[in-house]
């Protein structure tokens, strides 16, 4: 059992103990994930590019909390849809390797359609 599997099982138990499964539809989980991602963005609102790389301790703690929320909702959503998030990420990395070959994408932020 991987660490991700353990975390998923903890989330299942947490939700079941509170009778929250009834609220965990894919739609609701995707919306909650989006809200938490927006709360993560809020940590970086109005800071410079440089400051975003060197967050103050309070901001870094806030980012940590929001990253955890995003991860937890992503795991819940993946579980609800029967998607292995690690396998999906590995497939996406293979696809990205094809879309963004090093010789064309190195040093540029252009979208693959513009390379």
N, C-alpha and C positions, 0 to 999 in steps of 0.2 A: 504494500500500500504506500503510495507516494504522499508527500506532504500536502499536495493539492487534494488528494482523496480524503485525507484526514480532515482538512479544513472544510471540504464539502460536506462530510458527514457531521461535523460539528454544527454547520449551518442548518442542515436538515433537522438535527435534534433541537436546536435553538428555536427554529420556526415551529416545529411540531409541538413543543412544550407550551407555546403561546397560542396555538391554533391559528397561526398566520398563513398556513399553506393556502387557505381560501383566498388570500389576497395576492398570492405570488403567481399571477398569470404572466405570460411573457410580456404582454403589453405593460402591465404595471411595473414589472421589474426593469424593462427597458426605459421607462419613464424615470424611475428612481435612479437608475444608472446615469441618465442624462443630467438629472438634478445634482447628483454628487460630483459629476465631472465639472459642472458649472461652478460648484462650490470650490473645487480645486482651482479653477481659473481665477476665482476671486482672490485667492492668495497672491496671485501674480499681477493683479490689476494695479496699474499705476506705478509699478516698479520698472526700473530701467532693465535693459538686456543684461547688463553687467550684474546688477543687484539680484536678478533672477537666478544667477549662477552662484551667488553667495548670500543666501537668505539669512536674515536675522534668526536667532534661535526660536522666537515665538512663531515666526512665519514658517520656519521649517517644521516645527511641531504641528502647526495647522495643516501644512501640506501632507505630512505623514498621516494624520487622521483622515483626510479626504482621500488620499491614495488607498488607504485601507477600505474605506467605504466603497470606492469604485471597484476595487478587487472583489470585495464580498458580493456586491450586486452582480458583477460579471460572472462569478462562480454560480450564484443562484440562477441566473438567466441561462447559463450554459447547461446546468443540470436540468432545468425545466424543459429545455428544448432537446435534451439528449445529445448535446454536442460536447465532444472532448475539446476543451479550449487549447490544450497543448498541441494536440494533433492539428487543430485548425490553424494555430499560429505557425506550426512547421510548414503546412501547405502554403500558407500565405508568404512565408519567407522564400520558398521555392519560386512562387509566382513573382515576387518582387525582384528576385535575382534575374529573372527573364525580362521584366519590365525595365529594370534599371541596371544595365550592364556597366561594369566599372569603367570601361573605356569611354562611355558616353555620359555617365552620371557623376563621375568624380568631380567634386568641387562646385556642383551646381544644384540649385534647388528647383530646377525646372521639373514639371510633371513629365511622366514618361511619354506622353503624347507629343511633347515639345522637344524631345531629345533628338 
